[in-house]
Amino acid sequence: MVTRPKRSEVPMELTWDLYDLFPTYQAWETELEAIQQDVHKVTRFKGNLGENAETLDHCLTTFEDFQKRVIRVAVYANLRSNADGTNPINQRDSSRVAKAIALINTELAFIESELLDLPAHTIDLFLQEQRSLQPYLKMLKDVMEKKPYALAPIVEKTIAALSEIHDAPYMIYQRSKSSDLTFDSITDDAGNELPMSAALYEDRYELAAEENTRRKAYKSFVRTLDQYKHTYAAVYATEVTKQVTMAKLRNYSSVTEMLLHPQQVTFEMYENQLQLLQQELAPHMRRFARLKQEKLGLPELHYYDLKAPLDPDFNPVTTYAEATSTILDALTIMGEEYRGITKQAIDNRWVDLADNVGKATGAFCSSPYGVHPYILITWTDTMRGAFVLAHELGHAGHFYLAGKNQSLLNTRPSTYFVEAPSTLNELLLANHLLGNTNDKRMKRWIITQLLGTYYHNFVTHLLEAEFQKNVYQSAETGTPLTANVLSELKRGALKNFWQDTVTFDDGAGLTWMRQPHYYMGLYPYTYSAGLTVSTAVAKQIQEEGQPAVNRWLDVLKSGGTMKPLDLIQKAGVDMSKPDAIKDAVAFVGSLIDQLEESYN
């Protein structure tokens, strides 16, 4: 049997190069100690922020420069931990960073508290008097919006001091998932023994053409989940209890209101995404499920069949080199600067693509300010992997441009927008592939890959959001969040969407344990919001060409200088109304129409 290598056994060229963060581990350790000593450079302004505009400007500039250093230290430890969560040194260093940041945040809590104590007219006066404060305009306005929910300064400082404890549920979940979960190996149809891991299940076996491989991998997957369900339920329940408690302390009407506040999104915008997709997308996806069941010749379509290829005998494989070359070609339409960023990521080891014991599952892009983005994926030689890579490269291009054109505090937009640049890359890749083939079977395959993008963002994350919504409602009414309760809520969300087109066993309910998103606030639904925006922008680029590209690049360079509605409006899309969501759903329906017609 082929076994998964240890991190030390992975070829260097398959890993990311952390040299640009710190040239050596010792250099990182030195800086970890230094930032703890240098926090006084910021705290010397304590008690003086309301004196005059010059003092406030000097404090914010010093704070921003200090935060750049803290981010580098934190990202370095986080990347090492995600590359190998089983390594005891990485585990120790993650704890060291968490403790250091908790202490630093405690010391720096005075900034927001003192700003909240200043009258709004004083802030306005300072902005007029000191032109160099203008880059902090949005940040200052955002702080002012927190006034109704702020607690006494000593309470805010105490909460900041407890940040390591508040972050503990997510840390425990991540460490357990990367270090403790082991899965029984499986055998394929030829009798070959295959290694099994969470990453391999999600990136390979769930997409396998062979029904037996999918079924065996699924059973191995849920068997392990079942062994840990009570522990993970306790961890997640702790996270939810924290959120409910904080919402009450800050006098929000609900957890949902509290979590939407920093996103600067209205409840109506949030509800539009959930309700319209449930109502209007579900019928299209059930039609897709029935088509898949028919073409695969399955008596029943089980939950583990949902990502099976529609044409099992046609599933093009691709090497990493081939995939990256295709992605670069697809992004040519975005111009040389944007394409050049992507080429740097590929050529200069910004991407960690190995599969090794202890590596985090899924994919992400981390973008430390002043350095460059880092991408984690697990490459499995599938074209679906090319879409995942294109997605993360979309994040990289976005934050590289934002960081190049904005100060640190103006880099990150609302999470409501953040998945738009990533999903646009996937759509551009699909459009490129469709435009370069006349083969009917290949076109059908590309459409199914494009549907994979919508499935992931409109279905998987939608159902995560629906589950999350029901979890918060249960918690706020006093329902204990046991493993059985969480599994029933998850299974209920799945059944409500798919109804009788899919057969669900008890294992399907356990899949709430798969995702770390539940520890990130109201993050899951934002994937569908981002894809809604990128669907509209992709259409604009197809129809208008360069003017639409230029608008989009301006949006990416704007970073976090605008609220999400205004930022998206700059791209020519209005998310205050449901029209864009309806258009995106209709586009999904048209893709399924094309699939059905391709068999006639």
C-alpha positions as CSV (number, residue, x, y, z in Angstrom):
1,M,0.0,0.0,0.0
2,V,1.2,3.5,-0.8
3,T,1.5,5.3,2.6
4,R,1.3,9.1,3.2
5,P,4.7,10.6,3.7
6,K,5.9,12.4,6.8
7,R,6.5,16.1,6.3
8,S,10.2,15.5,6.5
9,E,9.9,13.1,3.5
10,V,8.2,15.6,1.2
11,P,10.3,17.0,-1.7
12,M,11.1,20.7,-1.0
13,E,9.6,21.8,-4.4
14,L,6.2,20.6,-3.3
15,T,6.2,22.9,-0.2
16,W,6.0,26.6,0.3
17,D,9.1,28.7,1.0
18,L,8.8,30.6,4.3
19,Y,12.1,32.4,3.8
20,D,10.3,35.6,2.8
21,L,8.6,35.7,6.2
22,F,11.7,34.8,8.2
23,P,15.0,33.5,6.8
24,T,15.5,31.1,9.7
25,Y,13.5,29.7,12.5
26,Q,15.9,31.5,14.9
27,A,15.0,34.8,13.3
28,W,11.3,34.0,13.9
29,E,12.0,33.2,17.6
30,T,13.9,36.5,18.0
31,E,11.1,38.5,16.5
32,L,8.5,36.6,18.7
33,E,10.4,37.8,21.7
34,A,10.9,41.3,20.3
35,I,7.3,42.1,19.6
36,Q,6.4,41.3,23.2
37,Q,9.1,43.7,24.3
38,D,8.2,46.4,21.8
39,V,4.5,46.7,22.5
40,H,5.4,49.6,24.8
41,K,6.1,51.6,21.6
42,V,2.3,51.7,21.1
43,T,1.2,51.7,24.7
44,R,3.1,55.0,25.4
45,F,0.2,56.7,23.7
46,K,-2.3,55.3,26.3
47,G,-4.5,58.0,27.8
48,N,-3.6,60.6,25.2
49,L,-5.5,59.8,22.0
50,G,-8.0,62.6,22.6
51,E,-5.3,65.3,23.1
52,N,-4.9,66.3,19.5
53,A,-4.9,65.1,15.9
54,E,-1.2,64.7,15.7
55,T,-1.0,62.4,18.7
56,L,-3.8,60.2,17.3
57,D,-2.1,60.0,13.9
58,H,1.3,59.1,15.5
59,C,-0.4,56.4,17.6
60,L,-2.2,54.8,14.6
61,T,0.9,54.9,12.4
62,T,2.9,53.2,15.2
63,F,0.2,50.7,15.8
64,E,0.0,49.8,12.1
65,D,3.7,49.3,11.8
66,F,3.7,47.1,14.9
67,Q,0.8,45.0,13.6
68,K,2.8,44.2,10.5
69,R,5.4,42.6,12.6
70,V,2.8,40.7,14.7
71,I,1.1,39.4,11.6
72,R,4.4,38.0,10.2
73,V,5.1,36.2,13.5
74,A,1.6,34.7,13.7
75,V,1.4,33.7,10.0
76,Y,4.8,31.9,10.2
77,A,3.7,29.8,13.1
78,N,0.3,29.2,11.5
79,L,1.7,28.0,8.2
80,R,4.1,25.6,9.9
81,S,1.3,24.2,12.0
82,N,-1.0,23.7,9.0
83,A,1.8,22.0,7.1
84,D,2.2,19.5,9.9
85,G,-0.1,19.7,12.9
86,T,1.5,16.5,14.4
87,N,4.9,18.1,14.9
88,P,5.2,18.9,18.7
89,I,7.4,21.9,17.9
90,N,4.7,23.4,15.7
91,Q,2.1,22.7,18.4
92,R,4.3,24.4,21.0
93,D,5.0,27.4,18.8
94,S,1.3,27.8,18.0
95,S,0.6,28.0,21.7
96,R,3.5,30.4,22.2
97,V,2.1,32.7,19.6
98,A,-1.4,32.5,21.0
99,K,-0.2,33.5,24.4
100,A,1.9,36.3,23.1
101,I,-0.9,37.7,21.0
102,A,-3.3,37.5,23.9
103,L,-1.0,39.6,26.0
104,I,-0.4,42.1,23.2
105,N,-4.1,42.5,22.5
106,T,-4.7,43.1,26.1
107,E,-2.1,45.9,26.1
108,L,-3.5,47.4,22.9
109,A,-7.2,47.3,23.9
110,F,-6.9,50.9,25.0
111,I,-6.9,52.1,21.4
112,E,-10.4,51.1,20.6
113,S,-11.7,52.0,24.1
114,E,-10.2,55.5,23.9
115,L,-11.5,56.0,20.4
116,L,-15.0,55.0,21.5
117,D,-14.8,57.5,24.3
118,L,-14.2,60.4,21.8
119,P,-17.2,62.3,20.6
120,A,-17.9,61.8,16.9
121,H,-17.3,65.6,16.2
122,T,-13.8,65.3,17.7
123,I,-13.0,62.5,15.3
124,D,-14.3,64.6,12.4
125,L,-12.3,67.7,13.6
126,F,-9.1,65.6,13.8
127,L,-9.6,64.3,10.3
128,Q,-9.9,67.9,9.0
129,E,-6.9,69.1,10.9
130,Q,-4.5,66.2,10.0
131,R,-4.6,65.1,6.4
132,S,-2.3,62.1,7.2
133,L,-5.2,60.7,9.2
134,Q,-7.3,60.3,6.0
135,P,-6.1,56.7,5.4
136,Y,-7.7,55.8,8.7
137,L,-11.0,57.3,7.9
138,K,-12.9,54.1,7.3
139,M,-11.3,52.4,10.3
140,L,-12.3,55.3,12.6
141,K,-15.9,55.3,11.2
142,D,-16.1,51.6,11.8
143,V,-15.0,52.0,15.4
144,M,-17.7,54.7,15.9
145,E,-20.3,52.2,14.7
146,K,-19.4,49.9,17.6
147,K,-20.3,52.5,20.2
148,P,-23.8,51.1,21.1
149,Y,-22.2,47.7,21.7
150,A,-19.0,48.6,23.5
151,L,-18.4,47.6,27.1
152,A,-16.5,49.5,29.8
153,P,-12.8,49.8,29.0
154,I,-11.8,47.4,31.8
155,V,-14.2,44.8,30.5
156,E,-12.9,45.2,27.0
157,K,-9.3,44.7,28.3
158,T,-10.4,41.6,30.2
159,I,-12.0,40.1,27.1
160,A,-8.9,40.8,25.1
161,A,-6.8,39.1,27.8
162,L,-9.0,36.0,27.4
163,S,-8.5,35.9,23.6
164,E,-6.4,32.7,23.9
165,I,-9.3,31.0,25.8
166,H,-11.9,32.4,23.4
167,D,-9.9,31.0,20.5
168,A,-9.4,27.6,22.2
169,P,-12.4,25.8,20.6
170,Y,-11.1,26.4,17.1
171,M,-7.5,25.5,18.1
172,I,-8.7,22.2,19.7
173,Y,-10.8,21.4,16.6
174,Q,-7.9,22.1,14.2
175,R,-5.3,20.2,16.2
176,S,-7.5,17.2,16.7
177,K,-8.4,17.1,13.1
178,S,-4.9,17.2,11.9
179,S,-3.3,15.1,14.6
180,D,-5.8,12.6,16.0
181,L,-8.1,11.6,13.2
182,T,-7.0,8.4,11.6
183,F,-9.0,6.4,9.0
184,D,-9.0,2.8,8.0
185,S,-7.5,2.2,4.6
186,I,-9.7,1.0,1.7
187,T,-9.4,-1.2,-1.3
188,D,-10.3,-0.3,-4.9
189,D,-12.1,-2.5,-7.4
190,A,-8.8,-4.2,-8.3
191,G,-8.1,-5.1,-4.7
192,N,-5.4,-2.5,-4.2
193,E,-5.1,-1.2,-0.7
194,L,-5.4,2.7,-0.7
195,P,-4.4,5.1,2.1
196,M,-7.2,7.1,3.6
197,S,-7.3,10.5,5.2
198,A,-9.7,13.4,5.5
199,A,-7.8,15.3,2.8
200,L,-7.8,12.3,0.4
201,Y,-11.5,11.7,1.0
202,E,-12.5,15.3,0.2
203,D,-10.1,15.8,-2.7
204,R,-10.0,12.4,-4.3
205,Y,-12.3,9.6,-3.1
206,E,-15.5,11.7,-2.9
207,L,-15.0,12.5,-6.6
208,A,-14.1,8.9,-7.6
209,A,-15.7,7.3,-10.6
210,E,-16.0,3.9,-8.9
211,E,-19.1,3.5,-6.7
212,N,-17.4,1.0,-4.4
213,T,-14.5,3.3,-3.8
214,R,-16.8,6.2,-2.9
215,R,-18.9,4.0,-0.6
216,K,-15.9,2.4,1.1
217,A,-14.2,5.8,1.6
218,Y,-17.4,7.3,2.9
219,K,-17.9,4.5,5.4
220,S,-14.2,4.8,6.6
221,F,-14.7,8.6,6.9
222,V,-17.9,8.6,8.9
223,R,-16.7,5.7,11.0
224,T,-13.9,7.9,12.4
225,L,-16.2,10.9,12.7
226,D,-18.6,8.8,14.8
227,Q,-15.8,8.0,17.2
228,Y,-15.1,11.6,17.9
229,K,-18.6,13.1,17.7
230,H,-19.1,13.7,21.4
231,T,-15.8,15.4,21.8
232,Y,-16.3,17.6,18.8
233,A,-19.8,18.4,19.9
234,A,-18.5,19.6,23.2
235,V,-15.9,21.8,21.5
236,Y,-18.4,23.3,19.1
237,A,-21.0,23.8,21.8
238,T,-18.4,25.8,23.7
239,E,-17.8,28.0,20.7
240,V,-21.5,28.6,20.3
241,T,-22.0,29.3,24.0
242,K,-19.2,31.9,23.7
243,Q,-21.0,33.6,20.8
244,V,-24.4,33.6,22.5
245,T,-22.9,35.0,25.7
246,M,-21.0,37.7,23.9
247,A,-24.1,38.8,22.0
248,K,-26.0,39.1,25.2
249,L,-23.2,41.0,27.0
250,R,-23.0,43.5,24.1
251,N,-26.8,43.9,23.9
252,Y,-27.2,42.6,20.4
253,S,-30.7,41.2,19.7
254,S,-29.1,37.9,18.5
255,V,-25.9,36.2,17.7
256,T,-26.7,36.7,14.0
257,E,-26.9,40.5,14.5
258,M,-23.6,40.5,16.3
259,L,-21.8,38.4,13.6
260,L,-23.3,40.4,10.7
261,H,-22.2,43.7,12.3
262,P,-18.5,43.5,11.4
263,Q,-19.4,42.3,7.9
264,Q,-21.4,45.5,7.5
265,V,-24.2,43.5,6.0
266,T,-27.9,43.9,6.7
267,F,-30.1,41.1,7.9
268,E,-32.1,41.4,4.7
269,M,-28.9,40.7,2.6
270,Y,-28.1,37.7,4.7
271,E,-31.6,36.3,4.4
272,N,-31.8,37.0,0.7
273,Q,-28.9,34.6,0.2
274,L,-30.3,31.8,2.3
275,Q,-33.9,32.0,1.3
276,L,-33.6,32.5,-2.4
277,L,-31.1,29.7,-2.8
278,Q,-33.2,27.4,-0.7
279,Q,-36.3,28.2,-2.7
280,E,-35.0,28.7,-6.3
281,L,-31.7,26.8,-6.5
282,A,-32.9,23.6,-4.9
283,P,-35.2,22.6,-7.7
284,H,-32.4,22.9,-10.2
285,M,-30.0,20.9,-8.1
286,R,-32.6,18.1,-7.6
287,R,-32.9,18.0,-11.4
288,F,-29.1,17.6,-11.6
289,A,-29.2,14.9,-9.0
290,R,-31.8,13.0,-10.9
291,L,-29.8,13.3,-14.1
292,K,-26.7,12.0,-12.3
293,Q,-28.6,9.0,-10.9
294,E,-30.0,8.2,-14.3
295,K,-26.7,8.4,-16.2
296,L,-24.8,6.5,-13.5
297,G,-27.4,3.8,-13.5
298,L,-27.9,3.9,-9.7
299,P,-31.0,2.5,-8.1
300,E,-30.6,5.2,-5.4
301,L,-28.5,8.3,-5.3
302,H,-26.7,8.2,-1.9
303,Y,-25.2,11.2,-0.2
304,Y,-21.7,9.9,-1.0
305,D,-22.7,9.9,-4.7
306,L,-23.4,13.6,-5.0
307,K,-19.9,14.5,-6.2
308,A,-19.4,11.5,-8.5
309,P,-18.5,12.3,-12.0
310,L,-21.4,12.4,-14.4
311,D,-19.4,10.6,-17.0
312,P,-17.2,8.1,-15.1
313,D,-15.3,7.0,-18.1
314,F,-14.2,10.5,-18.9
315,N,-12.4,12.2,-16.1
316,P,-9.3,14.0,-17.5
317,V,-6.3,14.0,-15.1
318,T,-3.8,16.8,-15.1
319,T,-0.4,17.3,-13.6
320,Y,0.3,20.4,-11.5
321,A,2.5,21.8,-14.3
322,E,-0.3,21.4,-16.8
323,A,-3.0,22.8,-14.5
324,T,-0.9,25.9,-13.7
325,S,-0.2,26.5,-17.3
326,T,-3.9,26.4,-18.2
327,I,-4.7,28.7,-15.3
328,L,-2.2,31.2,-16.5
329,D,-3.7,31.1,-20.0
330,A,-7.2,31.6,-18.6
331,L,-6.1,34.6,-16.6
332,T,-4.5,36.4,-19.6
333,I,-7.8,38.3,-20.0
334,M,-7.1,40.0,-16.7
335,G,-4.0,41.7,-17.9
336,E,-0.3,41.3,-17.4
337,E,-0.1,42.6,-13.8
338,Y,-2.7,40.2,-12.5
339,R,-1.4,37.3,-14.5
340,G,2.1,38.1,-13.3
341,I,1.1,37.8,-9.7
342,T,-0.2,34.3,-10.4
343,K,3.0,33.4,-12.2
344,Q,5.0,34.5,-9.2
345,A,2.9,32.3,-6.9
346,I,3.5,29.3,-9.1
347,D,7.2,29.9,-9.8
348,N,8.3,31.1,-6.4
349,R,6.9,28.4,-4.1
350,W,4.0,30.4,-2.7
351,V,2.0,27.2,-2.9
352,D,2.2,24.1,-0.7
353,L,0.7,21.2,-2.7
354,A,2.1,18.1,-1.0
355,D,0.0,15.5,0.9
356,N,1.7,14.5,4.1
357,V,0.7,13.3,7.6
358,G,-0.5,16.1,9.7
359,K,-1.3,18.5,6.9
360,A,-4.5,20.5,7.3
361,T,-7.4,19.5,5.0
362,G,-9.0,21.7,2.4
363,A,-7.4,24.8,0.9
364,F,-6.7,28.4,2.0
365,C,-4.7,31.5,1.1
366,S,-2.9,33.4,3.9
367,S,-1.8,36.9,2.9
368,P,0.6,38.5,5.4
369,Y,0.9,42.2,4.7
370,G,4.1,43.4,3.1
371,V,5.3,39.9,2.1
372,H,3.1,37.8,-0.3
373,P,0.3,35.3,-0.1
374,Y,0.8,31.7,0.8
375,I,-1.5,29.0,-0.5
376,L,-2.2,25.5,1.0
377,I,-3.8,22.8,-1.1
378,T,-3.4,19.0,-1.5
379,W,-2.7,18.3,-5.1
380,T,-4.3,15.0,-6.5
381,D,-3.8,15.3,-10.2
382,T,-7.5,16.1,-10.9
383,M,-8.9,18.9,-13.0
384,R,-11.2,19.7,-10.1
385,G,-8.0,20.5,-8.2
386,A,-7.2,23.0,-10.9
387,F,-10.4,24.9,-10.0
388,V,-9.5,24.8,-6.3
389,L,-6.1,26.1,-7.1
390,A,-7.5,28.9,-9.3
391,H,-9.8,29.8,-6.5
392,E,-7.0,30.3,-4.0
393,L,-4.9,32.1,-6.6
394,G,-7.9,34.5,-6.8
395,H,-7.5,35.3,-3.1
396,A,-3.8,35.7,-3.7
397,G,-4.2,38.2,-6.6
398,H,-6.8,40.1,-4.6
399,F,-4.8,40.6,-1.4
400,Y,-1.5,41.1,-3.3
401,L,-3.1,44.1,-5.2
402,A,-4.9,45.4,-2.1
403,G,-1.7,45.2,0.0
404,K,0.3,46.9,-2.8
405,N,-2.2,49.8,-3.0
406,Q,-3.5,50.2,0.5
407,S,-2.2,50.6,4.0
408,L,-2.5,47.6,6.4
409,L,-5.7,48.7,8.1
410,N,-7.3,49.3,4.7
411,T,-6.4,46.0,3.1
412,R,-9.2,43.6,4.0
413,P,-12.8,44.1,2.8
414,S,-15.9,42.6,4.5
415,T,-16.0,38.8,4.4
416,Y,-19.3,39.3,2.5
417,F,-17.1,40.3,-0.5
418,V,-14.0,38.2,0.0
419,E,-15.0,35.1,-1.9
420,A,-15.9,37.1,-5.1
421,P,-12.3,37.4,-6.4
422,S,-11.6,33.7,-5.8
423,T,-14.7,32.4,-7.5
424,L,-14.3,34.7,-10.4
425,N,-11.0,32.9,-11.2
426,E,-12.9,29.6,-11.3
427,L,-15.4,31.0,-13.7
428,L,-12.6,32.5,-15.9
429,L,-11.0,29.1,-16.0
430,A,-14.2,27.4,-17.0
431,N,-14.9,30.0,-19.8
432,H,-11.3,29.5,-21.1
433,L,-11.7,25.7,-21.2
434,L,-15.1,25.9,-22.9
435,G,-13.7,28.3,-25.5
436,N,-10.9,26.0,-26.4
437,T,-12.7,22.8,-27.3
438,N,-15.4,21.6,-29.7
439,D,-15.5,18.1,-28.2
440,K,-19.1,17.5,-27.0
441,R,-17.9,15.2,-24.2
442,M,-15.2,17.6,-23.1
443,K,-17.7,20.5,-23.0
444,R,-20.1,18.4,-20.9
445,W,-17.2,17.6,-18.5
446,I,-16.3,21.3,-18.2
447,I,-19.9,22.2,-17.4
448,T,-19.9,19.6,-14.6
449,Q,-16.7,21.2,-13.2
450,L,-18.3,24.6,-13.4
451,L,-21.3,23.1,-11.6
452,G,-18.8,21.8,-9.0
453,T,-18.0,25.4,-8.3
454,Y,-21.6,26.3,-7.8
455,Y,-22.2,23.1,-5.8
456,H,-19.4,24.0,-3.4
457,N,-20.3,27.6,-2.9
458,F,-24.1,27.6,-3.4
459,V,-25.0,24.2,-2.0
460,T,-22.3,23.0,0.4
461,H,-21.8,26.3,2.0
462,L,-25.4,27.2,1.8
463,L,-26.3,24.1,3.8
464,E,-23.5,24.9,6.3
465,A,-25.1,28.3,6.7
466,E,-28.6,26.8,7.2
467,F,-27.2,24.4,9.7
468,Q,-25.4,27.2,11.5
469,K,-28.5,29.4,11.6
470,N,-30.5,26.5,13.2
471,V,-27.7,25.9,15.7
472,Y,-27.8,29.5,16.9
473,Q,-31.5,29.4,17.1
474,S,-31.4,26.2,19.2
475,A,-28.7,27.6,21.5
476,E,-30.6,30.9,22.0
477,T,-33.7,28.9,23.1
478,G,-31.7,26.8,25.5
479,T,-31.4,23.5,23.6
480,P,-28.3,21.6,24.6
481,L,-26.0,21.1,21.6
482,T,-25.2,17.4,21.9
483,A,-23.7,15.3,19.2
484,N,-27.2,13.9,18.4
485,V,-28.8,17.3,18.2
486,L,-26.1,18.6,15.9
487,S,-26.3,15.6,13.7
488,E,-30.0,15.8,13.4
489,L,-29.8,19.5,12.5
490,K,-27.3,18.8,9.8
491,R,-29.2,15.9,8.4
492,G,-32.4,18.0,8.5
493,A,-30.7,20.8,6.5
494,L,-29.5,18.2,3.9
495,K,-32.9,16.5,3.6
496,N,-34.8,19.8,3.4
497,F,-32.7,20.8,0.4
498,W,-32.5,17.5,-1.5
499,Q,-35.8,16.0,-0.4
500,D,-36.4,12.6,-1.9
501,T,-33.8,12.8,-4.7
502,V,-31.0,11.7,-2.3
503,T,-30.8,8.9,0.2
504,F,-29.3,9.9,3.5
505,D,-27.9,7.5,6.2
506,D,-27.0,8.5,9.7
507,G,-23.4,9.2,8.6
508,A,-24.5,12.2,6.6
509,G,-25.6,13.9,9.7
510,L,-22.0,13.7,11.1
511,T,-20.6,15.8,8.3
512,W,-21.1,19.0,10.5
513,M,-17.7,17.8,11.8
514,R,-15.9,18.4,8.5
515,Q,-15.6,22.1,8.3
516,P,-13.7,24.7,10.4
517,H,-16.0,27.4,9.1
518,Y,-18.4,27.2,12.1
519,Y,-15.6,28.6,14.2
520,M,-15.3,31.7,12.0
521,G,-18.6,33.5,12.6
522,L,-21.1,33.8,9.8
523,Y,-18.6,32.8,7.2
524,P,-20.3,29.9,5.2
525,Y,-23.1,32.0,3.6
526,T,-20.5,34.5,2.3
527,Y,-19.3,32.0,-0.3
528,S,-22.6,32.2,-2.0
529,A,-22.6,36.0,-1.8
530,G,-19.1,36.1,-3.4
531,L,-20.1,33.7,-6.2
532,T,-23.2,35.7,-6.9
533,V,-21.0,38.8,-7.4
534,S,-18.4,36.9,-9.5
535,T,-21.2,35.4,-11.7
536,A,-22.3,38.9,-12.6
537,V,-18.7,40.2,-13.1
538,A,-17.8,37.2,-15.3
539,K,-20.7,38.0,-17.5
540,Q,-19.6,41.6,-17.7
541,I,-16.1,40.6,-18.7
542,Q,-17.4,38.3,-21.5
543,E,-19.7,41.0,-22.8
544,E,-17.6,44.2,-22.3
545,G,-14.0,43.0,-22.2
546,Q,-11.4,45.5,-21.0
547,P,-13.7,48.1,-19.3
548,A,-15.2,45.4,-17.1
549,V,-11.7,44.0,-16.3
550,N,-10.5,47.5,-15.4
551,R,-13.4,48.1,-13.1
552,W,-12.7,44.8,-11.4
553,L,-9.0,45.5,-10.9
554,D,-9.9,48.9,-9.3
555,V,-12.2,47.0,-6.9
556,L,-9.4,44.6,-6.0
557,K,-7.0,47.4,-5.4
558,S,-9.5,49.2,-3.2
559,G,-9.0,46.6,-0.5
560,G,-11.1,47.4,2.6
561,T,-11.6,51.1,2.0
562,M,-15.3,50.7,1.3
563,K,-18.3,49.0,2.8
564,P,-19.3,45.8,0.8
565,L,-22.4,47.2,-0.9
566,D,-20.4,50.2,-2.2
567,L,-17.4,48.1,-3.2
568,I,-19.6,45.7,-5.1
569,Q,-21.5,48.6,-6.7
570,K,-18.1,49.9,-7.9
571,A,-17.9,46.6,-9.9
572,G,-21.4,47.3,-11.4
573,V,-23.4,44.9,-9.3
574,D,-26.2,45.8,-6.9
575,M,-26.5,43.4,-3.9
576,S,-29.1,45.4,-2.0
577,K,-31.7,43.7,-4.2
578,P,-32.2,40.0,-4.9
579,D,-31.8,40.4,-8.7
580,A,-28.2,39.3,-8.9
581,I,-28.9,36.2,-6.8
582,K,-31.8,35.3,-9.1
583,D,-29.6,35.8,-12.2
584,A,-26.9,33.5,-10.7
585,V,-29.5,30.8,-9.9
586,A,-30.9,31.1,-13.4
587,F,-27.3,30.6,-14.8
588,V,-27.0,27.4,-12.8
589,G,-30.3,26.3,-14.3
590,S,-29.0,27.0,-17.8
591,L,-25.9,24.8,-17.2
592,I,-28.1,21.9,-16.2
593,D,-30.3,22.6,-19.3
594,Q,-27.1,22.3,-21.4
595,L,-26.2,19.0,-19.7
596,E,-29.7,17.5,-20.3
597,E,-29.7,18.7,-24.0
598,S,-26.2,17.2,-24.5
599,Y,-27.7,13.7,-24.1
600,N,-30.3,14.2,-26.8
